[in-house]
Amino acid sequence: MTRVSRRQGVRRLVTVGTADRTTLRFSDGFRRLSQRTALAVGRPEAFLLAVLTVATWAIVGPIFHYSDTWQLTINTGTTIVTFLMVFLIQNTQNRDAQVMQLKLDELIRAVEAARNELVDMEDLSDEDLRRLQRQFEALRKSAEAARSSRPSPATRN
């Protein structure tokens, strides 16, 4: 099955086999769930809800005589929520990082003077990354030195 996908003005052909449709639906659904969840839990209202939940739990402590069950309730609840949120938020962060990388790759390719070997920078070794970082630091320092050696517009007159 071939379908035309239009998203934000981008037209592309997507060929999908019968076995892939279920996976695509699941992946697309998980992506949407992850994005919605990340947006929802990043709001002040979500933080307020979490604070109110903990405050309510603390207030009912004396009613339950600070029992093991009372403590286990908050521990279990927070552990489950944290466990699930890690996967959802990590999915969103991975996707955002991938999108950002693709945008940067496109900018590097579009600028003629750019070093195109930097497009696949994420595959470099740690030592290669440190070497590049030193090169960029040297470029920054030389640009600062050149800028500071030029007379300011106020002193030219």
TORLUM-523548 format. One record per residue (C-alpha): residue number from 1; z, x, y; residue in one letter. Coordinates in Angstrom, 1 decimal. Layout:
<sites>
@num:NUM&pz:Z&px:X&py:Y&residuo:A
...
</sites>
This chain:
<sites>
@num:1&pz:0.0&px:0.0&py:0.0&residuo:M
@num:2&pz:-0.9&px:1.3&py:3.4&residuo:T
@num:3&pz:0.6&px:-0.1&py:6.6&residuo:R
@num:4&pz:0.3&px:0.8&py:10.2&residuo:V
@num:5&pz:3.7&px:1.6&py:11.8&residuo:S
@num:6&pz:4.1&px:1.2&py:15.6&residuo:R
@num:7&pz:7.3&px:2.6&py:17.2&residuo:R
@num:8&pz:7.5&px:3.2&py:20.9&residuo:Q
@num:9&pz:3.8&px:3.6&py:21.4&residuo:G
@num:10&pz:3.3&px:6.0&py:18.5&residuo:V
@num:11&pz:0.7&px:4.8&py:15.9&residuo:R
@num:12&pz:0.8&px:6.3&py:12.4&residuo:R
@num:13&pz:-0.4&px:5.4&py:9.0&residuo:L
@num:14&pz:2.2&px:5.2&py:6.3&residuo:V
@num:15&pz:1.2&px:5.1&py:2.7&residuo:T
@num:16&pz:3.9&px:3.7&py:0.5&residuo:V
@num:17&pz:3.8&px:3.4&py:-3.3&residuo:G
@num:18&pz:5.5&px:0.6&py:-5.1&residuo:T
@num:19&pz:8.4&px:2.8&py:-6.3&residuo:A
@num:20&pz:8.9&px:4.2&py:-2.8&residuo:D
@num:21&pz:9.3&px:0.8&py:-1.0&residuo:R
@num:22&pz:12.8&px:0.2&py:-2.3&residuo:T
@num:23&pz:13.9&px:3.7&py:-1.3&residuo:T
@num:24&pz:12.3&px:3.3&py:2.1&residuo:L
@num:25&pz:14.0&px:-0.1&py:2.7&residuo:R
@num:26&pz:17.4&px:1.4&py:1.6&residuo:F
@num:27&pz:16.9&px:4.5&py:3.8&residuo:S
@num:28&pz:15.7&px:2.5&py:6.8&residuo:D
@num:29&pz:18.7&px:0.1&py:6.4&residuo:G
@num:30&pz:21.1&px:2.9&py:6.0&residuo:F
@num:31&pz:19.7&px:4.6&py:9.2&residuo:R
@num:32&pz:20.0&px:1.4&py:11.2&residuo:R
@num:33&pz:23.6&px:0.8&py:9.8&residuo:L
@num:34&pz:24.5&px:4.4&py:10.7&residuo:S
@num:35&pz:23.1&px:4.2&py:14.3&residuo:Q
@num:36&pz:24.8&px:0.8&py:14.9&residuo:R
@num:37&pz:28.1&px:2.1&py:13.5&residuo:T
@num:38&pz:28.0&px:5.3&py:15.6&residuo:A
@num:39&pz:27.3&px:3.3&py:18.7&residuo:L
@num:40&pz:30.1&px:0.8&py:17.9&residuo:A
@num:41&pz:32.8&px:3.2&py:17.0&residuo:V
@num:42&pz:32.0&px:5.4&py:20.1&residuo:G
@num:43&pz:32.9&px:2.5&py:22.4&residuo:R
@num:44&pz:36.3&px:2.3&py:24.2&residuo:P
@num:45&pz:36.9&px:-1.1&py:22.5&residuo:E
@num:46&pz:36.8&px:0.5&py:19.1&residuo:A
@num:47&pz:39.4&px:3.0&py:20.1&residuo:F
@num:48&pz:41.5&px:0.2&py:21.6&residuo:L
@num:49&pz:41.2&px:-1.6&py:18.3&residuo:L
@num:50&pz:42.4&px:1.5&py:16.4&residuo:A
@num:51&pz:45.3&px:1.9&py:18.7&residuo:V
@num:52&pz:46.3&px:-1.8&py:18.3&residuo:L
@num:53&pz:46.1&px:-1.5&py:14.6&residuo:T
@num:54&pz:48.4&px:1.5&py:14.5&residuo:V
@num:55&pz:50.8&px:-0.1&py:17.0&residuo:A
@num:56&pz:50.9&px:-3.3&py:14.9&residuo:T
@num:57&pz:51.5&px:-1.2&py:11.8&residuo:W
@num:58&pz:54.4&px:0.6&py:13.6&residuo:A
@num:59&pz:55.9&px:-2.6&py:14.9&residuo:I
@num:60&pz:56.0&px:-4.3&py:11.5&residuo:V
@num:61&pz:57.7&px:-1.1&py:10.0&residuo:G
@num:62&pz:61.2&px:-2.5&py:10.4&residuo:P
@num:63&pz:60.2&px:-5.8&py:8.8&residuo:I
@num:64&pz:59.2&px:-3.9&py:5.7&residuo:F
@num:65&pz:62.1&px:-1.5&py:6.0&residuo:H
@num:66&pz:59.7&px:1.4&py:6.4&residuo:Y
@num:67&pz:58.9&px:1.2&py:2.7&residuo:S
@num:68&pz:56.5&px:3.3&py:0.7&residuo:D
@num:69&pz:54.1&px:0.3&py:0.6&residuo:T
@num:70&pz:54.2&px:0.1&py:4.4&residuo:W
@num:71&pz:53.3&px:3.8&py:4.6&residuo:Q
@num:72&pz:50.7&px:3.5&py:1.9&residuo:L
@num:73&pz:48.9&px:0.7&py:3.7&residuo:T
@num:74&pz:48.1&px:2.7&py:6.8&residuo:I
@num:75&pz:47.4&px:5.9&py:4.8&residuo:N
@num:76&pz:45.0&px:4.1&py:2.4&residuo:T
@num:77&pz:43.3&px:2.2&py:5.2&residuo:G
@num:78&pz:42.7&px:5.2&py:7.4&residuo:T
@num:79&pz:41.5&px:7.3&py:4.5&residuo:T
@num:80&pz:38.9&px:4.7&py:3.4&residuo:I
@num:81&pz:37.7&px:4.2&py:7.0&residuo:V
@num:82&pz:37.5&px:8.0&py:7.6&residuo:T
@num:83&pz:35.7&px:8.6&py:4.3&residuo:F
@num:84&pz:33.0&px:6.1&py:5.0&residuo:L
@num:85&pz:32.6&px:7.0&py:8.6&residuo:M
@num:86&pz:32.0&px:10.7&py:7.8&residuo:V
@num:87&pz:28.8&px:9.7&py:5.9&residuo:F
@num:88&pz:27.6&px:7.3&py:8.5&residuo:L
@num:89&pz:28.2&px:9.5&py:11.5&residuo:I
@num:90&pz:26.8&px:12.6&py:9.7&residuo:Q
@num:91&pz:23.6&px:10.7&py:9.0&residuo:N
@num:92&pz:23.3&px:9.9&py:12.7&residuo:T
@num:93&pz:24.0&px:13.5&py:13.8&residuo:Q
@num:94&pz:21.6&px:14.9&py:11.3&residuo:N
@num:95&pz:18.9&px:12.6&py:12.5&residuo:R
@num:96&pz:19.6&px:13.3&py:16.2&residuo:D
@num:97&pz:19.6&px:17.1&py:15.5&residuo:A
@num:98&pz:16.2&px:16.7&py:13.6&residuo:Q
@num:99&pz:14.7&px:14.7&py:16.5&residuo:V
@num:100&pz:15.9&px:17.2&py:19.0&residuo:M
@num:101&pz:14.5&px:20.1&py:17.0&residuo:Q
@num:102&pz:11.1&px:18.3&py:16.8&residuo:L
@num:103&pz:11.1&px:17.7&py:20.5&residuo:K
@num:104&pz:11.9&px:21.4&py:21.2&residuo:L
@num:105&pz:9.3&px:22.5&py:18.7&residuo:D
@num:106&pz:6.7&px:20.4&py:20.5&residuo:E
@num:107&pz:7.7&px:21.8&py:23.9&residuo:L
@num:108&pz:7.4&px:25.4&py:22.5&residuo:I
@num:109&pz:4.0&px:24.6&py:21.1&residuo:R
@num:110&pz:2.9&px:23.0&py:24.4&residuo:A
@num:111&pz:3.9&px:26.0&py:26.6&residuo:V
@num:112&pz:1.2&px:28.6&py:26.3&residuo:E
@num:113&pz:3.5&px:31.5&py:27.3&residuo:A
@num:114&pz:6.2&px:30.5&py:24.8&residuo:A
@num:115&pz:6.8&px:32.5&py:21.6&residuo:R
@num:116&pz:5.6&px:30.2&py:18.9&residuo:N
@num:117&pz:7.5&px:32.1&py:16.3&residuo:E
@num:118&pz:10.6&px:30.5&py:17.7&residuo:L
@num:119&pz:9.5&px:27.1&py:16.4&residuo:V
@num:120&pz:11.1&px:27.7&py:13.0&residuo:D
@num:121&pz:14.1&px:29.4&py:14.4&residuo:M
@num:122&pz:16.5&px:27.4&py:12.2&residuo:E
@num:123&pz:15.2&px:29.3&py:9.2&residuo:D
@num:124&pz:16.1&px:32.7&py:10.6&residuo:L
@num:125&pz:19.0&px:34.8&py:9.3&residuo:S
@num:126&pz:22.3&px:35.1&py:11.2&residuo:D
@num:127&pz:21.4&px:38.6&py:12.2&residuo:E
@num:128&pz:18.0&px:37.5&py:13.5&residuo:D
@num:129&pz:19.7&px:34.8&py:15.6&residuo:L
@num:130&pz:22.2&px:37.3&py:17.0&residuo:R
@num:131&pz:19.2&px:39.6&py:17.9&residuo:R
@num:132&pz:17.5&px:36.7&py:19.7&residuo:L
@num:133&pz:20.7&px:35.8&py:21.5&residuo:Q
@num:134&pz:21.1&px:39.3&py:22.8&residuo:R
@num:135&pz:17.4&px:39.2&py:24.0&residuo:Q
@num:136&pz:18.0&px:36.0&py:25.9&residuo:F
@num:137&pz:21.3&px:37.3&py:27.3&residuo:E
@num:138&pz:19.4&px:40.4&py:28.6&residuo:A
@num:139&pz:16.7&px:38.2&py:30.1&residuo:L
@num:140&pz:19.4&px:36.1&py:31.8&residuo:R
@num:141&pz:21.1&px:39.2&py:33.2&residuo:K
@num:142&pz:17.9&px:40.7&py:34.5&residuo:S
@num:143&pz:17.0&px:37.3&py:36.2&residuo:A
@num:144&pz:20.5&px:37.2&py:37.8&residuo:E
@num:145&pz:20.1&px:40.8&py:39.0&residuo:A
@num:146&pz:16.7&px:40.1&py:40.4&residuo:A
@num:147&pz:18.0&px:37.0&py:42.2&residuo:R
@num:148&pz:21.0&px:38.8&py:43.6&residuo:S
@num:149&pz:18.9&px:41.7&py:44.9&residuo:S
@num:150&pz:16.6&px:39.4&py:46.9&residuo:R
@num:151&pz:17.8&px:38.6&py:50.5&residuo:P
@num:152&pz:19.0&px:35.0&py:50.9&residuo:S
@num:153&pz:17.0&px:32.7&py:53.2&residuo:P
@num:154&pz:19.8&px:32.8&py:55.8&residuo:A
@num:155&pz:19.8&px:36.6&py:56.1&residuo:T
@num:156&pz:16.1&px:36.9&py:56.5&residuo:R
@num:157&pz:16.0&px:35.6&py:60.1&residuo:N
</sites>
